[in-house]
Amino acid sequence: MVRHFKLVGILFRPSERDAYMRTMIAHTKAIETNNEFFVTLEQPLRDVPRAAELTEIEGLTAKRDVDLRSASYEAKEVFVSSYIGYLAH
């Protein structure tokens, strides 16, 4: 698209030069707005965890679940043994 733009010095009539300058300014603003738009679209993609991070999180979650189950089982064993000891006395 840049190759279609003329050099400002080639434009001899002031009205043609002014119209061309307004077009160039509008074009520059449009490109700037487009760049800002794409930055807002790319930001959420950067915030998404990668597959390796998800695998690591899944592994930690599975380990936590196993630890919770074993801790719960041990707590039940302690409770049952203390309750049996209470009934024995």
mmCIF file as gemmi writes it, N, C-alpha and C atoms, coordinates in Angstrom:
data_model
loop_
_atom_site.group_PDB
_atom_site.id
_atom_site.type_symbol
_atom_site.label_atom_id
_atom_site.label_alt_id
_atom_site.label_comp_id
_atom_site.label_asym_id
_atom_site.label_entity_id
_atom_site.label_seq_id
_atom_site.pdbx_PDB_ins_code
_atom_site.Cartn_x
_atom_site.Cartn_y
_atom_site.Cartn_z
_atom_site.occupancy
_atom_site.B_iso_or_equiv
_atom_site.pdbx_formal_charge
_atom_site.auth_seq_id
_atom_site.auth_asym_id
_atom_site.pdbx_PDB_model_num
ATOM 1 N N . MET Axp A 1 ? 0.822 -1.186 0 1 0 ? 1 A 1
ATOM 2 C CA . MET Axp A 1 ? 0 0 0 1 0 ? 1 A 1
ATOM 3 C C . MET Axp A 1 ? 0.87 1.255 0 1 0 ? 1 A 1
ATOM 4 N N . VAL Axp A 2 ? 2.017 1.179 0.603 1 0 ? 2 A 1
ATOM 5 C CA . VAL Axp A 2 ? 2.904 2.329 0.684 1 0 ? 2 A 1
ATOM 6 C C . VAL Axp A 2 ? 3.382 2.741 -0.692 1 0 ? 2 A 1
ATOM 7 N N . ARG Axp A 3 ? 3.549 1.805 -1.587 1 0 ? 3 A 1
ATOM 8 C CA . ARG Axp A 3 ? 4.068 2.128 -2.918 1 0 ? 3 A 1
ATOM 9 C C . ARG Axp A 3 ? 3.117 3.011 -3.719 1 0 ? 3 A 1
ATOM 10 N N . HIS Axp A 4 ? 1.846 3.11 -3.313 1 0 ? 4 A 1
ATOM 11 C CA . HIS Axp A 4 ? 0.877 3.919 -4.035 1 0 ? 4 A 1
ATOM 12 C C . HIS Axp A 4 ? 0.886 5.381 -3.611 1 0 ? 4 A 1
ATOM 13 N N . PHE Axp A 5 ? 1.579 5.692 -2.54 1 0 ? 5 A 1
ATOM 14 C CA . PHE Axp A 5 ? 1.591 7.061 -2.058 1 0 ? 5 A 1
ATOM 15 C C . PHE Axp A 5 ? 2.605 7.888 -2.829 1 0 ? 5 A 1
ATOM 16 N N . LYS Axp A 6 ? 2.248 9.118 -3.094 1 0 ? 6 A 1
ATOM 17 C CA . LYS Axp A 6 ? 3.127 10.031 -3.82 1 0 ? 6 A 1
ATOM 18 C C . LYS Axp A 6 ? 3.979 10.82 -2.827 1 0 ? 6 A 1
ATOM 19 N N . LEU Axp A 7 ? 5.049 11.324 -3.288 1 0 ? 7 A 1
ATOM 20 C CA . LEU Axp A 7 ? 5.826 12.25 -2.479 1 0 ? 7 A 1
ATOM 21 C C . LEU Axp A 7 ? 5.109 13.588 -2.461 1 0 ? 7 A 1
ATOM 22 N N . VAL Axp A 8 ? 5.126 14.244 -1.307 1 0 ? 8 A 1
ATOM 23 C CA . VAL Axp A 8 ? 4.386 15.5 -1.163 1 0 ? 8 A 1
ATOM 24 C C . VAL Axp A 8 ? 4.975 16.579 -2.065 1 0 ? 8 A 1
ATOM 25 N N . GLY Axp A 9 ? 6.265 16.539 -2.326 1 0 ? 9 A 1
ATOM 26 C CA . GLY Axp A 9 ? 6.886 17.554 -3.174 1 0 ? 9 A 1
ATOM 27 C C . GLY Axp A 9 ? 6.412 17.506 -4.613 1 0 ? 9 A 1
ATOM 28 N N . ILE Axp A 10 ? 5.897 16.389 -5.067 1 0 ? 10 A 1
ATOM 29 C CA . ILE Axp A 10 ? 5.427 16.254 -6.447 1 0 ? 10 A 1
ATOM 30 C C . ILE Axp A 10 ? 4.092 16.966 -6.631 1 0 ? 10 A 1
ATOM 31 N N . LEU Axp A 11 ? 3.321 17.092 -5.575 1 0 ? 11 A 1
ATOM 32 C CA . LEU Axp A 11 ? 1.999 17.722 -5.661 1 0 ? 11 A 1
ATOM 33 C C . LEU Axp A 11 ? 2.187 19.24 -5.691 1 0 ? 11 A 1
ATOM 34 N N . PHE Axp A 12 ? 1.78 19.858 -6.79 1 0 ? 12 A 1
ATOM 35 C CA . PHE Axp A 12 ? 2.025 21.285 -6.956 1 0 ? 12 A 1
ATOM 36 C C . PHE Axp A 12 ? 0.874 22.143 -6.457 1 0 ? 12 A 1
ATOM 37 N N . ARG Axp A 13 ? -0.337 21.692 -6.619 1 0 ? 13 A 1
ATOM 38 C CA . ARG Axp A 13 ? -1.475 22.505 -6.189 1 0 ? 13 A 1
ATOM 39 C C . ARG Axp A 13 ? -1.673 22.357 -4.689 1 0 ? 13 A 1
ATOM 40 N N . PRO Axp A 14 ? -1.858 23.473 -3.97 1 0 ? 14 A 1
ATOM 41 C CA . PRO Axp A 14 ? -2.037 23.401 -2.516 1 0 ? 14 A 1
ATOM 42 C C . PRO Axp A 14 ? -3.263 22.582 -2.114 1 0 ? 14 A 1
ATOM 43 N N . SER Axp A 15 ? -4.337 22.664 -2.872 1 0 ? 15 A 1
ATOM 44 C CA . SER Axp A 15 ? -5.535 21.903 -2.506 1 0 ? 15 A 1
ATOM 45 C C . SER Axp A 15 ? -5.266 20.402 -2.621 1 0 ? 15 A 1
ATOM 46 N N . GLU Axp A 16 ? -4.546 20.014 -3.659 1 0 ? 16 A 1
ATOM 47 C CA . GLU Axp A 16 ? -4.207 18.611 -3.825 1 0 ? 16 A 1
ATOM 48 C C . GLU Axp A 16 ? -3.267 18.143 -2.709 1 0 ? 16 A 1
ATOM 49 N N . ARG Axp A 17 ? -2.317 18.998 -2.361 1 0 ? 17 A 1
ATOM 50 C CA . ARG Axp A 17 ? -1.386 18.661 -1.284 1 0 ? 17 A 1
ATOM 51 C C . ARG Axp A 17 ? -2.118 18.53 0.051 1 0 ? 17 A 1
ATOM 52 N N . ASP Axp A 18 ? -3.033 19.453 0.357 1 0 ? 18 A 1
ATOM 53 C CA . ASP Axp A 18 ? -3.781 19.402 1.615 1 0 ? 18 A 1
ATOM 54 C C . ASP Axp A 18 ? -4.652 18.148 1.692 1 0 ? 18 A 1
ATOM 55 N N . ALA Axp A 19 ? -5.316 17.82 0.592 1 0 ? 19 A 1
ATOM 56 C CA . ALA Axp A 19 ? -6.159 16.622 0.572 1 0 ? 19 A 1
ATOM 57 C C . ALA Axp A 19 ? -5.303 15.377 0.762 1 0 ? 19 A 1
ATOM 58 N N . TYR Axp A 20 ? -4.163 15.37 0.112 1 0 ? 20 A 1
ATOM 59 C CA . TYR Axp A 20 ? -3.261 14.227 0.255 1 0 ? 20 A 1
ATOM 60 C C . TYR Axp A 20 ? -2.743 14.099 1.681 1 0 ? 20 A 1
ATOM 61 N N . MET Axp A 21 ? -2.378 15.204 2.304 1 0 ? 21 A 1
ATOM 62 C CA . MET Axp A 21 ? -1.886 15.176 3.685 1 0 ? 21 A 1
ATOM 63 C C . MET Axp A 21 ? -2.979 14.69 4.638 1 0 ? 21 A 1
ATOM 64 N N . ARG Axp A 22 ? -4.231 15.144 4.419 1 0 ? 22 A 1
ATOM 65 C CA . ARG Axp A 22 ? -5.335 14.668 5.271 1 0 ? 22 A 1
ATOM 66 C C . ARG Axp A 22 ? -5.524 13.157 5.104 1 0 ? 22 A 1
ATOM 67 N N . THR Axp A 23 ? -5.386 12.681 3.871 1 0 ? 23 A 1
ATOM 68 C CA . THR Axp A 23 ? -5.51 11.246 3.614 1 0 ? 23 A 1
ATOM 69 C C . THR Axp A 23 ? -4.404 10.478 4.319 1 0 ? 23 A 1
ATOM 70 N N . MET Axp A 24 ? -3.175 10.991 4.242 1 0 ? 24 A 1
ATOM 71 C CA . MET Axp A 24 ? -2.05 10.327 4.894 1 0 ? 24 A 1
ATOM 72 C C . MET Axp A 24 ? -2.229 10.292 6.414 1 0 ? 24 A 1
ATOM 73 N N . ILE Axp A 25 ? -2.703 11.375 6.99 1 0 ? 25 A 1
ATOM 74 C CA . ILE Axp A 25 ? -2.934 11.429 8.442 1 0 ? 25 A 1
ATOM 75 C C . ILE Axp A 25 ? -4.023 10.437 8.832 1 0 ? 25 A 1
ATOM 76 N N . ALA Axp A 26 ? -5.1 10.387 8.057 1 0 ? 26 A 1
ATOM 77 C CA . ALA Axp A 26 ? -6.181 9.435 8.343 1 0 ? 26 A 1
ATOM 78 C C . ALA Axp A 26 ? -5.671 8.004 8.221 1 0 ? 26 A 1
ATOM 79 N N . HIS Axp A 27 ? -4.846 7.758 7.209 1 0 ? 27 A 1
ATOM 80 C CA . HIS Axp A 27 ? -4.29 6.417 7.023 1 0 ? 27 A 1
ATOM 81 C C . HIS Axp A 27 ? -3.403 6.029 8.208 1 0 ? 27 A 1
ATOM 82 N N . THR Axp A 28 ? -2.576 6.948 8.66 1 0 ? 28 A 1
ATOM 83 C CA . THR Axp A 28 ? -1.703 6.69 9.807 1 0 ? 28 A 1
ATOM 84 C C . THR Axp A 28 ? -2.517 6.402 11.059 1 0 ? 28 A 1
ATOM 85 N N . LYS Axp A 29 ? -3.574 7.175 11.276 1 0 ? 29 A 1
ATOM 86 C CA . LYS Axp A 29 ? -4.431 6.947 12.444 1 0 ? 29 A 1
ATOM 87 C C . LYS Axp A 29 ? -5.136 5.593 12.349 1 0 ? 29 A 1
ATOM 88 N N . ALA Axp A 30 ? -5.539 5.206 11.142 1 0 ? 30 A 1
ATOM 89 C CA . ALA Axp A 30 ? -6.204 3.909 10.962 1 0 ? 30 A 1
ATOM 90 C C . ALA Axp A 30 ? -5.243 2.765 11.272 1 0 ? 30 A 1
ATOM 91 N N . ILE Axp A 31 ? -4.006 2.885 10.82 1 0 ? 31 A 1
ATOM 92 C CA . ILE Axp A 31 ? -3.01 1.85 11.109 1 0 ? 31 A 1
ATOM 93 C C . ILE Axp A 31 ? -2.745 1.782 12.612 1 0 ? 31 A 1
ATOM 94 N N . GLU Axp A 32 ? -2.635 2.926 13.251 1 0 ? 32 A 1
ATOM 95 C CA . GLU Axp A 32 ? -2.4 2.957 14.698 1 0 ? 32 A 1
ATOM 96 C C . GLU Axp A 32 ? -3.553 2.313 15.457 1 0 ? 32 A 1
ATOM 97 N N . THR Axp A 33 ? -4.776 2.623 15.063 1 0 ? 33 A 1
ATOM 98 C CA . THR Axp A 33 ? -5.952 2.025 15.703 1 0 ? 33 A 1
ATOM 99 C C . THR Axp A 33 ? -5.989 0.521 15.471 1 0 ? 33 A 1
ATOM 100 N N . ASN Axp A 34 ? -5.641 0.112 14.275 1 0 ? 34 A 1
ATOM 101 C CA . ASN Axp A 34 ? -5.601 -1.319 13.953 1 0 ? 34 A 1
ATOM 102 C C . ASN Axp A 34 ? -4.567 -2.034 14.825 1 0 ? 34 A 1
ATOM 103 N N . ASN Axp A 35 ? -3.398 -1.432 15.002 1 0 ? 35 A 1
ATOM 104 C CA . ASN Axp A 35 ? -2.371 -2.024 15.857 1 0 ? 35 A 1
ATOM 105 C C . ASN Axp A 35 ? -2.848 -2.148 17.3 1 0 ? 35 A 1
ATOM 106 N N . GLU Axp A 36 ? -3.505 -1.121 17.819 1 0 ? 36 A 1
ATOM 107 C CA . GLU Axp A 36 ? -4.041 -1.176 19.188 1 0 ? 36 A 1
ATOM 108 C C . GLU Axp A 36 ? -5.081 -2.29 19.317 1 0 ? 36 A 1
ATOM 109 N N . PHE Axp A 37 ? -5.907 -2.448 18.294 1 0 ? 37 A 1
ATOM 110 C CA . PHE Axp A 37 ? -6.923 -3.493 18.301 1 0 ? 37 A 1
ATOM 111 C C . PHE Axp A 37 ? -6.277 -4.876 18.373 1 0 ? 37 A 1
ATOM 112 N N . PHE Axp A 38 ? -5.237 -5.097 17.577 1 0 ? 38 A 1
ATOM 113 C CA . PHE Axp A 38 ? -4.58 -6.401 17.585 1 0 ? 38 A 1
ATOM 114 C C . PHE Axp A 38 ? -3.851 -6.657 18.9 1 0 ? 38 A 1
ATOM 115 N N . VAL Axp A 39 ? -3.355 -5.617 19.537 1 0 ? 39 A 1
ATOM 116 C CA . VAL Axp A 39 ? -2.724 -5.795 20.853 1 0 ? 39 A 1
ATOM 117 C C . VAL Axp A 39 ? -3.77 -6.275 21.853 1 0 ? 39 A 1
ATOM 118 N N . THR Axp A 40 ? -4.974 -5.695 21.811 1 0 ? 40 A 1
ATOM 119 C CA . THR Axp A 40 ? -6.021 -6.137 22.737 1 0 ? 40 A 1
ATOM 120 C C . THR Axp A 40 ? -6.469 -7.559 22.435 1 0 ? 40 A 1
ATOM 121 N N . LEU Axp A 41 ? -6.391 -7.99 21.173 1 0 ? 41 A 1
ATOM 122 C CA . LEU Axp A 41 ? -6.749 -9.374 20.84 1 0 ? 41 A 1
ATOM 123 C C . LEU Axp A 41 ? -5.664 -10.358 21.266 1 0 ? 41 A 1
ATOM 124 N N . GLU Axp A 42 ? -4.4 -9.944 21.19 1 0 ? 42 A 1
ATOM 125 C CA . GLU Axp A 42 ? -3.303 -10.845 21.512 1 0 ? 42 A 1
ATOM 126 C C . GLU Axp A 42 ? -3.126 -11.037 23.012 1 0 ? 42 A 1
ATOM 127 N N . GLN Axp A 43 ? -3.489 -10.057 23.824 1 0 ? 43 A 1
ATOM 128 C CA . GLN Axp A 43 ? -3.23 -10.138 25.266 1 0 ? 43 A 1
ATOM 129 C C . GLN Axp A 43 ? -3.888 -11.35 25.917 1 0 ? 43 A 1
ATOM 130 N N . PRO Axp A 44 ? -5.168 -11.649 25.664 1 0 ? 44 A 1
ATOM 131 C CA . PRO Axp A 44 ? -5.747 -12.85 26.279 1 0 ? 44 A 1
ATOM 132 C C . PRO Axp A 44 ? -5.046 -14.133 25.84 1 0 ? 44 A 1
ATOM 133 N N . LEU Axp A 45 ? -4.526 -14.166 24.619 1 0 ? 45 A 1
ATOM 134 C CA . LEU Axp A 45 ? -3.822 -15.359 24.162 1 0 ? 45 A 1
ATOM 135 C C . LEU Axp A 45 ? -2.53 -15.567 24.945 1 0 ? 45 A 1
ATOM 136 N N . ARG Axp A 46 ? -1.898 -14.484 25.357 1 0 ? 46 A 1
ATOM 137 C CA . ARG Axp A 46 ? -0.679 -14.594 26.156 1 0 ? 46 A 1
ATOM 138 C C . ARG Axp A 46 ? -0.984 -15.079 27.567 1 0 ? 46 A 1
ATOM 139 N N . ASP Axp A 47 ? -2.185 -14.792 28.057 1 0 ? 47 A 1
ATOM 140 C CA . ASP Axp A 47 ? -2.552 -15.16 29.422 1 0 ? 47 A 1
ATOM 141 C C . ASP Axp A 47 ? -2.975 -16.617 29.556 1 0 ? 47 A 1
ATOM 142 N N . VAL Axp A 48 ? -3.231 -17.305 28.454 1 0 ? 48 A 1
ATOM 143 C CA . VAL Axp A 48 ? -3.662 -18.707 28.487 1 0 ? 48 A 1
ATOM 144 C C . VAL Axp A 48 ? -2.456 -19.585 28.825 1 0 ? 48 A 1
ATOM 145 N N . PRO Axp A 49 ? -2.602 -20.483 29.795 1 0 ? 49 A 1
ATOM 146 C CA . PRO Axp A 49 ? -1.474 -21.358 30.133 1 0 ? 49 A 1
ATOM 147 C C . PRO Axp A 49 ? -1.118 -22.298 28.981 1 0 ? 49 A 1
ATOM 148 N N . ARG Axp A 50 ? 0.123 -22.628 28.892 1 0 ? 50 A 1
ATOM 149 C CA . ARG Axp A 50 ? 0.604 -23.534 27.854 1 0 ? 50 A 1
ATOM 150 C C . ARG Axp A 50 ? 0.343 -24.991 28.275 1 0 ? 50 A 1
ATOM 151 N N . ALA Axp A 51 ? 0.475 -25.904 27.326 1 0 ? 51 A 1
ATOM 152 C CA . ALA Axp A 51 ? 0.164 -27.316 27.572 1 0 ? 51 A 1
ATOM 153 C C . ALA Axp A 51 ? 1.048 -27.893 28.671 1 0 ? 51 A 1
ATOM 154 N N . ALA Axp A 52 ? 2.326 -27.523 28.711 1 0 ? 52 A 1
ATOM 155 C CA . ALA Axp A 52 ? 3.233 -28.044 29.741 1 0 ? 52 A 1
ATOM 156 C C . ALA Axp A 52 ? 2.795 -27.565 31.128 1 0 ? 52 A 1
ATOM 157 N N . GLU Axp A 53 ? 2.371 -26.317 31.207 1 0 ? 53 A 1
ATOM 158 C CA . GLU Axp A 53 ? 1.891 -25.804 32.491 1 0 ? 53 A 1
ATOM 159 C C . GLU Axp A 53 ? 0.629 -26.537 32.927 1 0 ? 53 A 1
ATOM 160 N N . LEU Axp A 54 ? -0.275 -26.805 31.973 1 0 ? 54 A 1
ATOM 161 C CA . LEU Axp A 54 ? -1.505 -27.523 32.31 1 0 ? 54 A 1
ATOM 162 C C . LEU Axp A 54 ? -1.204 -28.941 32.781 1 0 ? 54 A 1
ATOM 163 N N . THR Axp A 55 ? -0.25 -29.606 32.136 1 0 ? 55 A 1
ATOM 164 C CA . THR Axp A 55 ? 0.138 -30.959 32.545 1 0 ? 55 A 1
ATOM 165 C C . THR Axp A 55 ? 0.713 -30.938 33.952 1 0 ? 55 A 1
ATOM 166 N N . GLU Axp A 56 ? 1.532 -29.948 34.249 1 0 ? 56 A 1
ATOM 167 C CA . GLU Axp A 56 ? 2.108 -29.835 35.586 1 0 ? 56 A 1
ATOM 168 C C . GLU Axp A 56 ? 1.021 -29.585 36.629 1 0 ? 56 A 1
ATOM 169 N N . ILE Axp A 57 ? 0.063 -28.734 36.308 1 0 ? 57 A 1
ATOM 170 C CA . ILE Axp A 57 ? -1.039 -28.447 37.23 1 0 ? 57 A 1
ATOM 171 C C . ILE Axp A 57 ? -1.881 -29.696 37.458 1 0 ? 57 A 1
ATOM 172 N N . GLU Axp A 58 ? -2.152 -30.454 36.387 1 0 ? 58 A 1
ATOM 173 C CA . GLU Axp A 58 ? -2.93 -31.69 36.528 1 0 ? 58 A 1
ATOM 174 C C . GLU Axp A 58 ? -2.201 -32.687 37.419 1 0 ? 58 A 1
ATOM 175 N N . GLY Axp A 59 ? -0.869 -32.786 37.255 1 0 ? 59 A 1
ATOM 176 C CA . GLY Axp A 59 ? -0.084 -33.687 38.097 1 0 ? 59 A 1
ATOM 177 C C . GLY Axp A 59 ? -0.128 -33.282 39.557 1 0 ? 59 A 1
ATOM 178 N N . LEU Axp A 60 ? -0.002 -31.99 39.821 1 0 ? 60 A 1
ATOM 179 C CA . LEU Axp A 60 ? -0.061 -31.503 41.201 1 0 ? 60 A 1
ATOM 180 C C . LEU Axp A 60 ? -1.446 -31.717 41.806 1 0 ? 60 A 1
ATOM 181 N N . THR Axp A 61 ? -2.482 -31.531 41 1 0 ? 61 A 1
ATOM 182 C CA . THR Axp A 61 ? -3.847 -31.739 41.482 1 0 ? 61 A 1
ATOM 183 C C . THR Axp A 61 ? -4.073 -33.213 41.814 1 0 ? 61 A 1
ATOM 184 N N . ALA Axp A 62 ? -3.595 -34.102 40.976 1 0 ? 62 A 1
ATOM 185 C CA . ALA Axp A 62 ? -3.754 -35.539 41.23 1 0 ? 62 A 1
ATOM 186 C C . ALA Axp A 62 ? -3.006 -35.934 42.506 1 0 ? 62 A 1
ATOM 187 N N . LYS Axp A 63 ? -1.79 -35.411 42.685 1 0 ? 63 A 1
ATOM 188 C CA . LYS Axp A 63 ? -1.02 -35.701 43.896 1 0 ? 63 A 1
ATOM 189 C C . LYS Axp A 63 ? -1.736 -35.167 45.135 1 0 ? 63 A 1
ATOM 190 N N . ARG Axp A 64 ? -2.299 -33.98 45.037 1 0 ? 64 A 1
ATOM 191 C CA . ARG Axp A 64 ? -3.041 -33.411 46.158 1 0 ? 64 A 1
ATOM 192 C C . ARG Axp A 64 ? -4.248 -34.268 46.502 1 0 ? 64 A 1
ATOM 193 N N . ASP Axp A 65 ? -4.954 -34.767 45.487 1 0 ? 65 A 1
ATOM 194 C CA . ASP Axp A 65 ? -6.121 -35.616 45.726 1 0 ? 65 A 1
ATOM 195 C C . ASP Axp A 65 ? -5.721 -36.9 46.446 1 0 ? 65 A 1
ATOM 196 N N . VAL Axp A 66 ? -4.613 -37.513 46.019 1 0 ? 66 A 1
ATOM 197 C CA . VAL Axp A 66 ? -4.133 -38.731 46.675 1 0 ? 66 A 1
ATOM 198 C C . VAL Axp A 66 ? -3.747 -38.429 48.12 1 0 ? 66 A 1
ATOM 199 N N . ASP Axp A 67 ? -3.067 -37.315 48.348 1 0 ? 67 A 1
ATOM 200 C CA . ASP Axp A 67 ? -2.679 -36.933 49.71 1 0 ? 67 A 1
ATOM 201 C C . ASP Axp A 67 ? -3.908 -36.693 50.591 1 0 ? 67 A 1
ATOM 202 N N . LEU Axp A 68 ? -4.919 -36.072 50.046 1 0 ? 68 A 1
ATOM 203 C CA . LEU Axp A 68 ? -6.143 -35.82 50.82 1 0 ? 68 A 1
ATOM 204 C C . LEU Axp A 68 ? -6.861 -37.127 51.161 1 0 ? 68 A 1
ATOM 205 N N . ARG Axp A 69 ? -6.915 -38.048 50.204 1 0 ? 69 A 1
ATOM 206 C CA . ARG Axp A 69 ? -7.566 -39.332 50.47 1 0 ? 69 A 1
ATOM 207 C C . ARG Axp A 69 ? -6.833 -40.117 51.552 1 0 ? 69 A 1
ATOM 208 N N . SER Axp A 70 ? -5.5 -40.138 51.46 1 0 ? 70 A 1
ATOM 209 C CA . SER Axp A 70 ? -4.745 -40.892 52.462 1 0 ? 70 A 1
ATOM 210 C C . SER Axp A 70 ? -4.839 -40.222 53.828 1 0 ? 70 A 1
ATOM 211 N N . ALA Axp A 71 ? -4.846 -38.893 53.871 1 0 ? 71 A 1
ATOM 212 C CA . ALA Axp A 71 ? -4.989 -38.195 55.15 1 0 ? 71 A 1
ATOM 213 C C . ALA Axp A 71 ? -6.369 -38.451 55.745 1 0 ? 71 A 1
ATOM 214 N N . SER Axp A 72 ? -7.378 -38.479 54.913 1 0 ? 72 A 1
ATOM 215 C CA . SER Axp A 72 ? -8.734 -38.762 55.388 1 0 ? 72 A 1
ATOM 216 C C . SER Axp A 72 ? -8.823 -40.191 55.912 1 0 ? 72 A 1
ATOM 217 N N . TYR Axp A 73 ? -8.214 -41.137 55.196 1 0 ? 73 A 1
ATOM 218 C CA . TYR Axp A 73 ? -8.227 -42.527 55.627 1 0 ? 73 A 1
ATOM 219 C C . TYR Axp A 73 ? -7.517 -42.684 56.972 1 0 ? 73 A 1
ATOM 220 N N . GLU Axp A 74 ? -6.361 -42.014 57.12 1 0 ? 74 A 1
ATOM 221 C CA . GLU Axp A 74 ? -5.623 -42.093 58.382 1 0 ? 74 A 1
ATOM 222 C C . GLU Axp A 74 ? -6.418 -41.472 59.522 1 0 ? 74 A 1
ATOM 223 N N . ALA Axp A 75 ? -7.113 -40.369 59.252 1 0 ? 75 A 1
ATOM 224 C CA . ALA Axp A 75 ? -7.919 -39.726 60.29 1 0 ? 75 A 1
ATOM 225 C C . ALA Axp A 75 ? -9.064 -40.648 60.718 1 0 ? 75 A 1
ATOM 226 N N . LYS Axp A 76 ? -9.663 -41.35 59.764 1 0 ? 76 A 1
ATOM 227 C CA . LYS Axp A 76 ? -10.735 -42.287 60.101 1 0 ? 76 A 1
ATOM 228 C C . LYS Axp A 76 ? -10.2 -43.443 60.947 1 0 ? 76 A 1
ATOM 229 N N . GLU Axp A 77 ? -9.005 -43.947 60.605 1 0 ? 77 A 1
ATOM 230 C CA . GLU Axp A 77 ? -8.406 -45.033 61.387 1 0 ? 77 A 1
ATOM 231 C C . GLU Axp A 77 ? -8.149 -44.595 62.822 1 0 ? 77 A 1
ATOM 232 N N . VAL Axp A 78 ? -7.624 -43.381 62.988 1 0 ? 78 A 1
ATOM 233 C CA . VAL Axp A 78 ? -7.366 -42.857 64.339 1 0 ? 78 A 1
ATOM 234 C C . VAL Axp A 78 ? -8.668 -42.715 65.104 1 0 ? 78 A 1
ATOM 235 N N . PHE Axp A 79 ? -9.701 -42.206 64.443 1 0 ? 79 A 1
ATOM 236 C CA . PHE Axp A 79 ? -10.986 -42.028 65.097 1 0 ? 79 A 1
ATOM 237 C C . PHE Axp A 79 ? -11.571 -43.372 65.516 1 0 ? 79 A 1
ATOM 238 N N . VAL Axp A 80 ? -11.54 -44.349 64.621 1 0 ? 80 A 1
ATOM 239 C CA . VAL Axp A 80 ? -12.105 -45.666 64.918 1 0 ? 80 A 1
ATOM 240 C C . VAL Axp A 80 ? -11.337 -46.331 66.059 1 0 ? 80 A 1
ATOM 241 N N . SER Axp A 81 ? -9.992 -46.275 66.007 1 0 ? 81 A 1
ATOM 242 C CA . SER Axp A 81 ? -9.215 -46.918 67.073 1 0 ? 81 A 1
ATOM 243 C C . SER Axp A 81 ? -9.438 -46.226 68.416 1 0 ? 81 A 1
ATOM 244 N N . SER Axp A 82 ? -9.567 -44.9 68.422 1 0 ? 82 A 1
ATOM 245 C CA . SER Axp A 82 ? -9.821 -44.219 69.699 1 0 ? 82 A 1
ATOM 246 C C . SER Axp A 82 ? -11.236 -44.503 70.197 1 0 ? 82 A 1
ATOM 247 N N . TYR Axp A 83 ? -12.193 -44.64 69.29 1 0 ? 83 A 1
ATOM 248 C CA . TYR Axp A 83 ? -13.558 -44.943 69.683 1 0 ? 83 A 1
ATOM 249 C C . TYR Axp A 83 ? -13.64 -46.364 70.241 1 0 ? 83 A 1
ATOM 250 N N . ILE Axp A 84 ? -12.929 -47.314 69.61 1 0 ? 84 A 1
ATOM 251 C CA . ILE Axp A 84 ? -12.901 -48.692 70.115 1 0 ? 84 A 1
ATOM 252 C C . ILE Axp A 84 ? -12.248 -48.714 71.488 1 0 ? 84 A 1
ATOM 253 N N . GLY Axp A 85 ? -11.179 -47.938 71.658 1 0 ? 85 A 1
ATOM 254 C CA . GLY Axp A 85 ? -10.522 -47.83 72.966 1 0 ? 85 A 1
ATOM 255 C C . GLY Axp A 85 ? -11.456 -47.235 74.012 1 0 ? 85 A 1
ATOM 256 N N . TYR Axp A 86 ? -12.28 -46.29 73.628 1 0 ? 86 A 1
ATOM 257 C CA . TYR Axp A 86 ? -13.251 -45.678 74.547 1 0 ? 86 A 1
ATOM 258 C C . TYR Axp A 86 ? -14.316 -46.708 74.963 1 0 ? 86 A 1
ATOM 259 N N . LEU Axp A 87 ? -14.777 -47.501 73.996 1 0 ? 87 A 1
ATOM 260 C CA . LEU Axp A 87 ? -15.802 -48.511 74.311 1 0 ? 87 A 1
ATOM 261 C C . LEU Axp A 87 ? -15.239 -49.626 75.169 1 0 ? 87 A 1
ATOM 262 N N . ALA Axp A 88 ? -13.952 -49.926 75.025 1 0 ? 88 A 1
ATOM 263 C CA . ALA Axp A 88 ? -13.322 -51.01 75.787 1 0 ? 88 A 1
ATOM 264 C C . ALA Axp A 88 ? -13.214 -50.641 77.265 1 0 ? 88 A 1
ATOM 265 N N . HIS Axp A 89 ? -13.115 -49.401 77.616 1 0 ? 89 A 1
ATOM 266 C CA . HIS Axp A 89 ? -12.955 -49.008 79.024 1 0 ? 89 A 1
ATOM 267 C C . HIS Axp A 89 ? -14.255 -48.951 79.693 1 0 ? 89 A 1
